[in-house]
Every structure is written in structure tokens, then in C-alpha cells.
């Protein structure tokens, strides 16, 4: 038997099939598995999607898309403690405004206001031009009655709003200013 593969260019490459199972099923890559998990989630088969995402993360714990989708699923299902855990793992591997914002929002929904403020502060620091990150931080600061800081971040959010909707941000800013005014007296 010829143990060489001949190419059209005239080169021959030796190969050995001993021990190779040419009929073994091909294992899907993490990205291919993620695509399948996303399809399952979109089709409403969330439990199957979660199992597949966990399988991906068992082999590649830093797979960003899988962490993001798993966190989103937990948020959608109001499993906020689990969302916090997944978003912490996401931040451990991928530190940016988006991941810090996701962690902050999951902390907020879990009722962990101080942790939410910390993560949202990081998001706003990492991406100061983000209207969303500035506004989210301002809302948490309002909850903590940190009026001046909230006003500062709302002003940044309004500056970054461009031509987008400004109504709610303007109302929040007015509320902060009123609270600061009443705190003086």
C-alpha cells in the first residue's frame, strides 16, 4: 500500500493511518458549538443551550461569546446570583466597559448596590464616552443618594447622547439637582 499522498505539484507527503480512527466523529469547535447554543436559545430551548454553553466553558473557560450568552440567559430568567457568577468569570478574562457594565447590572439586579456601583464605575472609567455606562452608574449613585456624583455622570451621559433621546436623562439630572438643592437647606 502506498503511504504517500501525491499533490498536483509533484510533491509526495508521507502519511500513516496506524492508530487513526478515520471514522471518528469530528468534534465541533467552541465557535461551532456556540452557534448551535445560540440557535437553541433563539428556538426557545434554553435548557439545552445552557448545557451546551457549560460544555463549551468546561473546555474553554474564557470563551467570551458563551459567557455573554450564559449571563444573558441567567438575567432573562431572573437568576441574578448565577448571572453575577458568570459575569465575574467574564470580567476575569475580558476586562472592558461592556463586561464591567454587565457585571454591574447583574449585581444591581441581585440587590448588591455597592458591588454594582464598583463595577459600573469601572465601566464608565474604561469607556467614558459611553452614554449607557455613564447613565447606568448615575442611576446607581442616585439609589445611594450620591447626588453630586450622579449629576456629574448624567451630564457626561447627556454630552455623549448626541442626537439620541435625552428625556429620561434630563429628568434624572433635574431630580438630582433638586435633591442637591434640598440638601443645602
C-alpha positions as CSV (number, residue, x, y, z in Angstrom):
1,X,0.0,0.0,0.0
2,X,1.3,3.5,-0.9
3,X,1.7,5.5,2.2
4,X,2.1,8.8,0.4
5,X,-0.3,11.5,-0.7
6,X,0.6,12.9,-4.1
7,X,-0.1,16.5,-4.9
8,X,-0.7,18.0,-8.3
9,X,2.6,19.9,-7.9
10,X,4.5,16.6,-7.9
11,X,5.3,16.6,-4.2
12,X,4.6,13.5,-2.1
13,X,3.7,13.7,1.5
14,X,4.1,10.5,3.7
15,X,1.3,9.6,6.0
16,X,0.5,6.8,8.4
17,X,-3.0,5.7,9.2
18,X,-2.0,3.3,12.0
19,X,-4.0,4.1,15.1
20,X,-6.1,6.7,13.4
21,X,-9.8,6.3,13.5
22,X,-10.8,7.8,10.2
23,X,-14.5,7.2,11.1
24,X,-14.4,9.0,14.4
25,X,-16.9,11.9,14.6
26,X,-15.4,15.3,14.2
27,X,-15.6,17.4,17.4
28,X,-17.1,20.8,16.9
29,X,-15.0,23.8,17.7
30,X,-16.1,26.1,20.5
31,X,-17.4,28.6,18.0
32,X,-19.4,26.0,16.1
33,X,-20.8,24.7,19.4
34,X,-21.7,28.3,20.4
35,X,-23.5,28.9,17.1
36,X,-25.6,25.8,17.9
37,X,-26.2,27.0,21.5
38,X,-27.4,30.4,20.2
39,X,-29.7,28.7,17.8
40,X,-31.1,26.5,20.6
41,X,-31.6,29.6,22.7
42,X,-33.4,31.5,19.9
43,X,-35.6,28.5,19.3
44,X,-36.7,28.6,23.0
45,X,-34.7,25.5,24.0
46,X,-32.9,27.4,26.8
47,X,-32.0,24.3,28.9
48,X,-30.3,22.6,26.0
49,X,-28.5,25.9,25.2
50,X,-27.3,26.2,28.8
51,X,-26.0,22.7,28.8
52,X,-24.1,23.3,25.6
53,X,-22.7,26.6,26.8
54,X,-21.5,24.9,30.0
55,X,-19.8,22.2,28.0
56,X,-18.0,24.8,25.9
57,X,-16.9,26.7,29.0
58,X,-15.6,23.4,30.6
59,X,-13.2,23.2,27.8
60,X,-12.5,26.8,27.2
61,X,-13.5,28.9,30.3
62,X,-12.6,32.2,28.6
63,X,-14.9,31.8,25.6
64,X,-16.4,35.3,25.6
65,X,-19.5,34.7,23.4
66,X,-20.5,31.7,25.6
67,X,-20.0,33.7,28.8
68,X,-22.0,36.6,27.5
69,X,-24.9,34.4,26.3
70,X,-25.0,32.4,29.5
71,X,-25.0,35.6,31.6
72,X,-27.8,37.0,29.4
73,X,-29.9,33.8,29.8
74,X,-29.5,33.9,33.6
75,X,-30.5,37.6,33.6
76,X,-33.6,36.8,31.4
77,X,-34.5,34.1,33.8
78,X,-34.1,36.3,36.8
79,X,-31.3,34.1,38.2
80,X,-29.3,37.1,39.2
81,X,-26.8,35.3,41.6
82,X,-25.9,33.0,38.7
83,X,-25.6,35.9,36.4
84,X,-23.2,37.6,38.8
85,X,-21.1,34.5,38.9
86,X,-20.9,34.2,35.1
87,X,-20.2,37.9,34.6
88,X,-17.4,37.8,37.2
89,X,-15.9,35.0,35.2
90,X,-16.3,37.1,32.0
91,X,-14.6,40.1,33.7
92,X,-11.7,37.8,34.8
93,X,-10.9,37.0,31.2
94,X,-12.1,40.1,29.3
95,X,-11.9,43.5,31.1
96,X,-13.6,46.2,29.2
97,X,-16.5,48.6,29.6
98,X,-19.0,46.1,28.2
99,X,-18.1,43.3,30.6
100,X,-17.9,45.6,33.6
101,X,-21.3,47.0,32.7
102,X,-22.8,43.5,32.5
103,X,-21.3,42.7,35.9
104,X,-22.6,45.9,37.4
105,X,-26.2,45.4,36.1
106,X,-26.2,41.8,37.4
107,X,-25.0,43.0,40.8
108,X,-27.8,45.7,40.8
109,X,-30.5,43.1,39.9
110,X,-29.1,40.9,42.7
111,X,-29.6,43.8,45.1
112,X,-25.9,44.3,45.6
113,X,-25.8,48.1,45.2
114,X,-22.2,48.7,46.4
115,X,-20.9,46.0,44.1
116,X,-23.0,47.4,41.3
117,X,-21.5,50.8,41.8
118,X,-18.0,49.5,41.8
119,X,-18.4,47.6,38.5
120,X,-20.3,50.4,36.8
121,X,-17.6,52.9,37.9
122,X,-15.1,50.7,36.2
123,X,-17.3,50.5,33.1
124,X,-17.6,54.3,33.0
125,X,-13.8,54.7,33.6
126,X,-12.9,52.3,30.9
127,X,-15.2,53.9,28.3
128,X,-16.0,57.4,29.4
129,X,-17.7,58.2,26.1
130,X,-20.4,55.6,26.6
131,X,-23.7,57.2,27.3
132,X,-25.1,53.9,28.6
133,X,-22.3,53.3,31.1
134,X,-22.4,56.9,32.4
135,X,-26.2,56.7,32.8
136,X,-26.2,53.3,34.5
137,X,-23.6,54.5,37.0
138,X,-25.6,57.6,37.6
139,X,-28.8,55.6,38.4
140,X,-26.9,53.5,41.0
141,X,-25.5,56.7,42.5
142,X,-29.0,58.1,42.8
143,X,-30.0,55.0,44.7
144,X,-27.2,55.7,47.1
145,X,-28.2,59.4,47.3
146,X,-24.9,60.4,45.9
147,X,-26.4,63.4,44.2
148,X,-23.3,65.3,43.0
149,X,-21.6,62.3,41.6
150,X,-24.9,61.2,39.9
151,X,-25.3,64.7,38.4
152,X,-21.7,64.6,37.0
153,X,-22.3,61.3,35.3
154,X,-25.7,62.3,34.0
155,X,-24.1,65.4,32.5
156,X,-21.5,63.2,30.8
157,X,-24.2,60.9,29.5
158,X,-26.1,63.9,28.1
159,X,-22.9,65.2,26.5
160,X,-22.4,61.7,24.9
161,X,-26.0,61.4,23.9
162,X,-25.5,63.1,20.5
163,X,-28.9,63.2,18.8
164,X,-30.3,60.3,20.8
165,X,-33.2,60.5,23.2
166,X,-32.4,62.8,26.1
167,X,-35.7,62.9,28.0
168,X,-35.2,60.4,30.8
169,X,-31.6,61.6,31.4
170,X,-32.7,65.2,31.6
171,X,-35.4,64.3,34.1
172,X,-32.9,62.4,36.2
173,X,-30.5,65.3,36.1
174,X,-33.2,67.7,37.2
175,X,-34.1,65.3,40.0
176,X,-30.5,65.2,41.2
177,X,-30.2,68.9,41.1
178,X,-33.4,69.3,43.1
179,X,-32.1,66.8,45.7
180,X,-28.8,68.6,46.0
181,X,-30.7,71.9,46.5
182,X,-32.9,70.5,49.2
183,X,-29.9,69.0,50.9
184,X,-28.4,72.5,51.3
185,X,-31.3,73.7,53.5
